[in-house]
Amino acid sequence: CKMKHECQSCIFNSKIASLLRTEDFLRLGENHLVLRFQKGDTIVKQGTYSTNVVFLRKGVVKLHLAGPHYEQIVRLVKAPTYLGFPTTFGDKINQYSITAIVDTEVCFIDIKTFEGILNSNSTFSKEIILDLCRNELDSFSRCANRTQKQARGNLASFLLELSAQIFDSNTFELPLTQTEIGNLIDSTRESVNRILSEFHADGLIFLEGKKITILNQDVLNLVSKNG
């Protein structure tokens, strides 16, 4: 019985999980598998068949896909949240890869079990749809901002996102290499290195190796906003 109630008492549950009923948690408890991944491990590989619903319990991952010339990092995602719904319930083939950028825990849920819960719990299903809509609008906004800002604005936005949304702290270690950051903001490693040094010299951040402390969030916000 302990196993059946494991999902209901999970400390990593997302806000959406509050809409699940006791019988839903019982089904989930019998049809899931938790795996741990180290930094750099592939969780989902582009081009493979999607057989489970993926719930990110703990950690941070990057979503990235292979383009015609190189791999493109799309975004970073922090737990707790579901991953890959458009693929899982779309064409069943993973259209992008998911890789851990810190030590991570992932819950793989049997897709038939999850579909059964969606069919029987309309409140939960509606919130899943709303979450998908929010993510799509966020993707549109990110795309527009990234293509219309210069590298300084994009890098400032990225640092603010790491601080506020990923690490919940003004001090953190960069989870990506400068080359990967350049890939994410459509710039080069050299530009990322130069702009980080400029931010440090201007007193916006304190930079020591990969460790960053945001010193002047107001000005960094202005740089982000004005691009």
C-alpha positions as CSV (number, residue, x, y, z in Angstrom):
1,C,0.0,0.0,0.0
2,K,3.0,2.3,0.6
3,M,3.9,2.1,-3.0
4,K,0.4,3.0,-4.1
5,H,0.4,6.2,-2.1
6,E,4.0,7.1,-3.0
7,C,2.9,9.5,-5.8
8,Q,0.4,11.3,-3.6
9,S,3.0,12.1,-1.0
10,C,5.8,12.9,-3.4
11,I,7.5,16.2,-2.4
12,F,8.3,16.9,-6.1
13,N,4.7,17.1,-7.3
14,S,3.8,20.0,-9.6
15,K,1.0,22.4,-9.0
16,I,-1.1,20.5,-11.5
17,A,-0.9,17.4,-9.3
18,S,-3.2,19.0,-6.8
19,L,-6.0,18.3,-9.3
20,L,-5.4,14.6,-9.2
21,R,-7.8,12.4,-7.2
22,T,-6.8,9.6,-4.9
23,E,-7.6,6.9,-7.5
24,D,-5.4,8.8,-10.0
25,F,-2.5,8.6,-7.6
26,L,-3.1,4.9,-7.0
27,R,-2.8,4.3,-10.7
28,L,0.3,6.4,-11.0
29,G,1.9,4.7,-8.1
30,E,1.6,1.3,-9.8
31,N,2.7,2.5,-13.3
32,H,5.8,4.7,-13.0
33,L,9.6,4.4,-12.7
34,V,12.0,6.9,-11.2
35,L,15.5,7.2,-12.6
36,R,18.4,9.4,-11.7
37,F,20.6,11.1,-14.3
38,Q,23.9,12.8,-13.8
39,K,24.9,16.1,-15.4
40,G,25.4,15.5,-19.2
41,D,23.3,12.4,-19.3
42,T,20.7,12.1,-22.1
43,I,17.2,11.6,-20.8
44,V,15.3,11.7,-24.1
45,K,17.0,11.4,-27.5
46,Q,15.6,13.1,-30.6
47,G,14.3,10.6,-33.2
48,T,13.5,7.8,-30.8
49,Y,10.0,6.5,-30.1
50,S,8.1,8.1,-27.2
51,T,6.7,5.4,-24.9
52,N,6.2,7.3,-21.6
53,V,5.1,10.5,-20.1
54,V,8.2,12.2,-18.6
55,F,7.9,14.1,-15.4
56,L,10.9,16.1,-14.2
57,R,11.0,15.6,-10.4
58,K,14.2,17.3,-9.5
59,G,16.9,19.2,-11.3
60,V,17.4,21.3,-14.5
61,V,17.5,20.1,-18.1
62,K,18.1,21.6,-21.5
63,L,15.9,21.0,-24.5
64,H,17.8,20.9,-27.8
65,L,17.3,19.7,-31.3
66,A,19.4,18.9,-34.3
67,G,19.2,21.5,-37.1
68,P,20.6,21.4,-40.7
69,H,24.0,22.6,-39.5
70,Y,24.3,22.2,-35.7
71,E,22.3,21.4,-32.6
72,Q,20.2,24.3,-31.3
73,I,19.5,24.7,-27.6
74,V,15.9,25.8,-27.2
75,R,15.5,26.5,-23.5
76,L,16.3,25.4,-20.0
77,V,13.6,23.8,-17.8
78,K,13.5,23.5,-14.1
79,A,11.6,20.9,-12.0
80,P,8.9,20.1,-11.2
81,T,7.2,19.9,-14.5
82,Y,6.1,17.6,-17.3
83,L,8.3,17.3,-20.4
84,G,7.6,16.6,-24.0
85,F,3.8,16.5,-24.1
86,P,3.6,17.7,-27.8
87,T,5.7,14.7,-28.8
88,T,4.2,12.2,-26.4
89,F,0.6,12.8,-27.6
90,G,1.5,14.0,-31.1
91,D,3.5,11.9,-33.6
92,K,5.0,9.6,-30.9
93,I,8.6,10.4,-32.2
94,N,10.7,12.6,-30.0
95,Q,11.3,15.8,-32.0
96,Y,14.1,17.1,-29.6
97,S,16.5,15.8,-27.0
98,I,16.4,16.4,-23.3
99,T,19.7,16.4,-21.4
100,A,20.4,16.9,-17.7
101,I,22.6,19.9,-16.9
102,V,22.7,19.2,-13.2
103,D,22.1,16.0,-11.3
104,T,18.4,15.2,-12.0
105,E,15.6,12.8,-11.1
106,V,12.9,11.9,-13.7
107,C,9.7,9.9,-13.3
108,F,8.6,7.9,-16.4
109,I,4.9,7.3,-16.4
110,D,3.2,4.6,-18.5
111,I,1.5,6.5,-21.3
112,K,-1.7,4.4,-21.3
113,T,-2.1,5.0,-17.6
114,F,-1.7,8.7,-18.1
115,E,-4.2,8.8,-21.0
116,G,-6.7,7.0,-18.8
117,I,-6.4,9.7,-16.1
118,L,-6.8,12.4,-18.8
119,N,-9.9,10.8,-20.0
120,S,-11.5,10.4,-16.6
121,N,-10.4,13.6,-14.9
122,S,-11.5,16.6,-17.0
123,T,-10.2,19.2,-14.5
124,F,-6.7,17.8,-14.7
125,S,-7.0,17.5,-18.5
126,K,-8.0,21.2,-18.8
127,E,-5.1,22.3,-16.8
128,I,-2.7,20.3,-18.9
129,I,-4.1,22.0,-22.0
130,L,-3.7,25.4,-20.4
131,D,-0.1,24.6,-19.4
132,L,0.6,23.6,-23.0
133,C,-0.9,26.9,-24.2
134,R,1.3,28.9,-21.7
135,N,4.4,27.1,-22.9
136,E,3.6,27.8,-26.5
137,L,3.0,31.5,-25.9
138,D,6.3,31.6,-23.9
139,S,8.1,30.0,-26.8
140,F,6.7,32.6,-29.2
141,S,7.8,35.4,-26.9
142,R,11.3,33.9,-26.5
143,C,11.7,33.6,-30.2
144,A,10.7,37.2,-30.9
145,N,12.9,38.6,-28.1
146,R,15.9,36.6,-29.1
147,T,15.8,37.5,-32.8
148,Q,15.1,41.2,-32.2
149,K,17.6,41.9,-29.4
150,Q,21.3,42.2,-29.6
151,A,23.7,39.9,-27.8
152,R,24.0,42.1,-24.8
153,G,20.2,42.2,-24.2
154,N,19.9,38.4,-24.8
155,L,22.7,37.6,-22.4
156,A,21.3,39.9,-19.8
157,S,17.9,38.2,-20.1
158,F,19.5,34.8,-19.8
159,L,21.3,35.8,-16.6
160,L,18.1,37.2,-15.1
161,E,16.3,34.0,-16.0
162,L,18.9,31.9,-14.3
163,S,18.7,34.0,-11.2
164,A,14.9,34.3,-10.9
165,Q,13.5,31.1,-12.6
166,I,16.2,28.5,-12.4
167,F,18.3,29.0,-9.2
168,D,16.2,31.4,-7.2
169,S,19.3,33.2,-6.2
170,N,21.5,36.2,-7.3
171,T,24.5,33.9,-7.0
172,F,24.8,30.8,-9.1
173,E,27.2,28.8,-11.3
174,L,26.6,28.9,-15.1
175,P,25.1,25.6,-16.0
176,L,26.2,25.8,-19.6
177,T,29.5,26.5,-21.4
178,Q,30.0,29.8,-23.0
179,T,29.7,28.1,-26.4
180,E,26.3,26.6,-25.3
181,I,25.2,30.0,-24.0
182,G,26.1,31.5,-27.4
183,N,24.1,28.8,-29.1
184,L,21.1,29.6,-26.9
185,I,21.1,33.3,-27.5
186,D,22.2,33.1,-31.2
187,S,25.7,34.5,-30.6
188,T,29.3,33.3,-30.4
189,R,31.4,32.1,-27.6
190,E,33.7,35.1,-28.1
191,S,30.8,37.5,-27.8
192,V,29.5,35.8,-24.6
193,N,33.0,36.0,-23.1
194,R,33.4,39.7,-24.0
195,I,30.0,40.7,-22.8
196,L,30.3,38.9,-19.5
197,S,33.7,40.7,-19.0
198,E,32.0,44.0,-19.8
199,F,29.1,43.3,-17.3
200,H,31.8,42.5,-14.7
201,A,33.8,45.7,-15.4
202,D,30.6,47.8,-15.3
203,G,29.6,46.4,-11.9
204,L,26.5,44.7,-13.1
205,I,27.8,41.2,-12.1
206,F,30.7,39.7,-10.2
207,L,32.3,37.0,-12.3
208,E,34.7,34.4,-10.8
209,G,35.2,31.4,-13.1
210,K,31.7,30.0,-13.8
211,K,30.3,31.6,-10.6
212,I,28.2,34.7,-11.1
213,T,26.7,37.1,-8.6
214,I,24.2,39.7,-9.9
215,L,25.1,43.0,-8.3
216,N,22.8,45.5,-10.1
217,Q,19.6,43.8,-11.2
218,D,17.9,47.1,-12.1
219,V,20.5,48.0,-14.7
220,L,20.7,44.4,-16.0
221,N,16.9,44.6,-16.4
222,L,17.3,47.8,-18.5
223,V,19.9,46.1,-20.7
224,S,17.6,43.1,-21.1
225,K,14.6,45.3,-22.0
226,N,16.4,47.7,-24.4
227,G,18.4,44.9,-26.1
